Amino acid sequence: MDALRVARDQELPVSHRASESLVTVRSAFALPPIRLTDGVVEGLKWLALVLMTLDHVDKYLLREGVRPVFAMGRLAFPLFGFVLAFNLARPDALERGLYKRVLARLALAGAFSEIPFIGLGGLAWGWYPLDILVTLMVATSIIWLLEIGGGWRLALALVLFLVGGALVEFWWPGIALCVAAWSYCRNPRALALGLWIAATASLYLINRNLWALAAFPLIFYAPHAHWRVPRIRWAFYGYYPAHLAALWGISLGLAKQ
């Protein structure tokens, strides 16, 4: 067999052999794609919602007094970022106008959520940083520009990353996490996975722990799950500002006692 392979290679043009070698190198760095049913994607989203809610109850009502809840809450954003990235990486996302719809929903929900988010306090100058929905808006905009491509769009994506990352919750690591996760979901390669892991690990600068990395076992287990969670349109976009408003009202009530 080796002799036949050598003979065949000698007969092939140099350009063809080089092309085959390049394909072999690329395949060596290829990793398994993440294939999820819609029910599993919704399951991950609701899991993130539960973890986020527990984390916010601990933060705003219990003054971060329950350490296990604080640790579990660090998984919420990596899961949200992945779900967003996975949906935007779907093959027909651009053609179906998904980016426009996601940005419109994030903008509307973000406008409502900023009021209770600011009211709950704990922000620099009373408003900084902008909340997680704006983080996801910036990430979605960058991914959209990268998806379309072109020199000036890539430059605009870089500017948006630098400026937007300075203004939003989870800063540049949060945006990088979403973009790297999208890159892996779209074209699973070792480099994309490495960047995704590095961006998630860099949340240590904000969280002061590495619990965010615990989201990866959940994400890579998910293709084997058999969850059938139904999709409720606008559920996330309505729930986020609503739960912040509820926590704000409860905290005001407790402050009067």
C-alpha positions as CSV (number, residue, x, y, z in Angstrom):
1,M,0.0,0.0,0.0
2,D,2.8,2.4,0.8
3,A,4.5,1.7,-2.6
4,L,1.2,2.4,-4.4
5,R,0.7,5.7,-2.4
6,V,4.2,6.8,-3.3
7,A,3.7,6.0,-7.0
8,R,0.4,7.8,-7.0
9,D,2.0,10.9,-5.3
10,Q,4.8,10.9,-7.9
11,E,2.2,11.0,-10.7
12,L,0.2,13.9,-9.2
13,P,1.1,17.5,-10.1
14,V,2.9,19.4,-7.4
15,S,0.0,21.8,-6.9
16,H,-2.4,19.0,-6.4
17,R,-0.2,17.3,-3.8
18,A,0.2,20.6,-2.0
19,S,-3.6,21.1,-2.0
20,E,-4.0,17.6,-0.5
21,S,-1.4,18.4,2.2
22,L,-3.2,21.6,3.1
23,V,-6.5,19.8,3.4
24,T,-4.8,17.2,5.6
25,V,-3.3,19.9,7.9
26,R,-6.7,21.6,8.2
27,S,-8.5,18.4,9.0
28,A,-5.9,17.8,11.7
29,F,-7.0,21.0,13.4
30,A,-10.7,20.4,12.9
31,L,-12.8,19.6,15.9
32,P,-16.3,18.1,16.3
33,P,-19.2,20.5,15.6
34,I,-21.7,21.3,18.3
35,R,-25.1,20.0,17.1
36,L,-28.1,20.9,19.3
37,T,-31.8,20.6,18.9
38,D,-33.9,23.7,19.5
39,G,-35.2,22.1,22.7
40,V,-31.7,21.7,24.1
41,V,-30.8,25.3,23.1
42,E,-33.8,26.5,25.0
43,G,-32.9,24.3,28.0
44,L,-29.5,25.9,28.2
45,K,-31.1,29.4,28.0
46,W,-33.5,28.6,30.8
47,L,-30.7,27.1,32.9
48,A,-28.7,30.4,32.4
49,L,-31.8,32.3,33.4
50,V,-32.2,30.4,36.7
51,L,-28.5,30.8,37.5
52,M,-28.7,34.5,36.7
53,T,-31.8,35.0,38.9
54,L,-30.2,33.2,41.8
55,D,-27.0,35.3,41.4
56,H,-29.0,38.5,41.3
57,V,-31.0,37.6,44.4
58,D,-27.7,36.9,46.2
59,K,-26.2,40.1,44.9
60,Y,-28.9,42.6,45.5
61,L,-30.9,41.2,48.4
62,L,-28.3,39.0,50.3
63,R,-25.2,41.2,49.6
64,E,-23.4,38.3,48.0
65,G,-23.6,36.4,51.3
66,V,-24.1,32.9,49.8
67,R,-20.8,31.8,48.2
68,P,-22.1,28.7,46.4
69,V,-24.8,30.8,44.7
70,F,-22.2,33.3,43.7
71,A,-20.0,30.6,42.2
72,M,-22.9,29.1,40.2
73,G,-23.9,32.5,39.0
74,R,-20.6,32.8,37.1
75,L,-21.9,30.2,34.6
76,A,-24.8,32.4,33.5
77,F,-23.0,34.7,31.1
78,P,-20.9,32.1,29.4
79,L,-24.1,30.1,28.7
80,F,-26.0,33.2,27.5
81,G,-23.0,34.1,25.3
82,F,-22.9,30.6,23.8
83,V,-26.6,30.4,23.1
84,L,-26.4,33.7,21.3
85,A,-23.4,32.6,19.3
86,F,-24.9,29.3,18.4
87,N,-28.1,30.9,17.0
88,L,-26.1,33.5,15.1
89,A,-23.9,30.8,13.6
90,R,-26.8,28.9,12.0
91,P,-26.2,28.6,8.2
92,D,-29.2,30.8,7.2
93,A,-28.9,33.4,10.0
94,L,-27.9,36.2,7.7
95,E,-30.4,35.4,5.0
96,R,-33.3,35.2,7.5
97,G,-32.5,38.6,8.9
98,L,-31.8,37.1,12.3
99,Y,-29.2,39.8,13.2
100,K,-31.7,42.6,12.7
101,R,-34.3,40.9,14.8
102,V,-31.9,40.0,17.6
103,L,-30.5,43.6,17.8
104,A,-34.0,45.1,17.8
105,R,-35.1,42.9,20.7
106,L,-32.0,43.5,22.6
107,A,-32.3,47.2,22.1
108,L,-35.9,47.3,23.3
109,A,-35.4,45.0,26.3
110,G,-32.1,46.8,27.1
111,A,-33.9,50.2,27.2
112,F,-36.4,48.9,29.8
113,S,-33.8,47.0,31.8
114,E,-31.4,50.0,32.3
115,I,-33.9,51.7,34.6
116,P,-34.1,49.1,37.3
117,F,-30.4,48.1,36.7
118,I,-29.4,51.6,37.6
119,G,-32.0,51.8,40.4
120,L,-30.5,48.7,42.1
121,G,-27.3,50.7,42.5
122,G,-23.7,49.5,42.9
123,L,-22.6,51.2,39.6
124,A,-19.8,53.7,39.0
125,W,-21.1,57.2,38.5
126,G,-24.6,55.9,38.9
127,W,-24.8,54.3,35.5
128,Y,-21.5,52.5,34.5
129,P,-21.2,49.8,33.1
130,L,-24.2,49.3,30.8
131,D,-26.0,46.0,31.5
132,I,-25.6,42.6,29.9
133,L,-28.1,43.2,27.1
134,V,-26.0,46.0,25.8
135,T,-23.0,43.6,26.0
136,L,-24.9,41.1,23.8
137,M,-25.9,43.9,21.4
138,V,-22.2,44.9,20.9
139,A,-21.2,41.3,20.4
140,T,-24.1,40.7,17.9
141,S,-23.1,43.8,16.0
142,I,-19.5,42.7,15.8
143,I,-20.4,39.2,14.7
144,W,-22.7,40.7,12.0
145,L,-19.9,42.8,10.6
146,L,-17.6,39.8,10.6
147,E,-20.2,37.6,8.9
148,I,-20.7,40.1,6.0
149,G,-16.9,40.7,5.7
150,G,-15.0,43.4,3.9
151,G,-12.1,45.6,4.9
152,W,-14.0,48.6,6.3
153,R,-16.5,46.3,8.1
154,L,-13.6,44.5,9.8
155,A,-12.1,47.8,10.8
156,L,-15.5,48.9,12.2
157,A,-15.8,45.7,14.1
158,L,-12.5,46.4,15.8
159,V,-13.5,49.9,16.7
160,L,-16.8,48.6,18.1
161,F,-14.9,46.0,20.1
162,L,-12.5,48.6,21.6
163,V,-15.1,51.3,22.3
164,G,-18.1,49.1,23.2
165,G,-16.0,46.8,25.4
166,A,-15.1,49.8,27.6
167,L,-18.7,50.6,28.3
168,V,-20.5,47.3,28.9
169,E,-20.8,44.7,31.6
170,F,-18.1,42.0,31.4
171,W,-16.1,44.4,29.2
172,W,-13.8,43.1,26.4
173,P,-13.6,39.5,27.8
174,G,-17.4,39.2,27.6
175,I,-17.5,40.4,24.0
176,A,-14.5,38.2,23.0
177,L,-16.3,35.2,24.6
178,C,-19.3,35.6,22.4
179,V,-17.3,36.2,19.2
180,A,-15.0,33.3,19.8
181,A,-17.9,31.0,20.6
182,W,-19.6,32.1,17.3
183,S,-16.4,31.4,15.4
184,Y,-16.2,27.9,16.9
185,C,-19.9,27.1,16.2
186,R,-19.5,28.3,12.6
187,N,-16.2,26.6,11.9
188,P,-15.0,24.3,14.7
189,R,-11.2,24.6,14.9
190,A,-8.6,24.3,17.6
191,L,-7.7,28.0,17.3
192,A,-11.4,29.1,17.8
193,L,-11.8,26.8,20.8
194,G,-8.5,28.1,22.3
195,L,-9.7,31.7,21.9
196,W,-13.1,30.8,23.4
197,I,-11.5,29.2,26.4
198,A,-9.0,32.0,26.9
199,A,-11.8,34.6,26.7
200,T,-13.9,32.7,29.2
201,A,-10.9,32.3,31.5
202,S,-10.2,36.0,31.3
203,L,-13.4,36.7,33.1
204,Y,-11.3,36.0,36.1
205,L,-10.4,39.7,35.9
206,I,-14.0,40.5,36.7
207,N,-15.2,37.5,38.7
208,R,-12.0,36.8,40.6
209,N,-12.5,33.1,40.1
210,L,-12.5,30.6,37.2
211,W,-16.0,29.3,37.7
212,A,-17.0,30.5,34.3
213,L,-15.0,27.7,32.8
214,A,-17.5,25.2,34.3
215,A,-19.9,26.2,31.5
216,F,-17.8,24.2,29.0
217,P,-18.7,20.7,30.4
218,L,-22.4,21.7,30.2
219,I,-22.1,23.0,26.6
220,F,-20.2,20.0,25.3
221,Y,-22.5,17.6,27.1
222,A,-25.6,19.3,25.6
223,P,-25.4,17.5,22.2
224,H,-26.1,14.2,24.2
225,A,-29.0,15.7,26.1
226,H,-32.6,14.9,25.2
227,W,-34.2,18.0,26.5
228,R,-37.4,19.2,24.8
229,V,-37.9,22.6,26.3
230,P,-40.4,24.6,24.2
231,R,-39.5,28.0,22.9
232,I,-41.5,30.9,24.3
233,R,-41.0,33.9,22.0
234,W,-39.7,37.0,23.8
235,A,-39.5,35.1,27.1
236,F,-35.8,36.1,27.7
237,Y,-36.3,39.7,26.6
238,G,-39.3,40.2,28.8
239,Y,-37.9,38.3,31.8
240,Y,-34.7,40.2,32.1
241,P,-36.1,43.7,32.8
242,A,-39.0,42.2,34.7
243,H,-36.9,40.4,37.2
244,L,-34.6,43.4,37.7
245,A,-37.7,45.5,38.3
246,A,-39.0,43.0,40.8
247,L,-35.7,42.9,42.7
248,W,-35.6,46.7,42.7
249,G,-39.0,46.9,44.2
250,I,-38.2,44.3,46.9
251,S,-34.9,46.1,47.7
252,L,-36.8,49.4,48.1
253,G,-39.3,47.7,50.4
254,L,-36.6,46.2,52.5
255,A,-34.8,49.6,52.8
256,K,-38.0,51.2,54.3
257,Q,-38.2,48.6,57.1
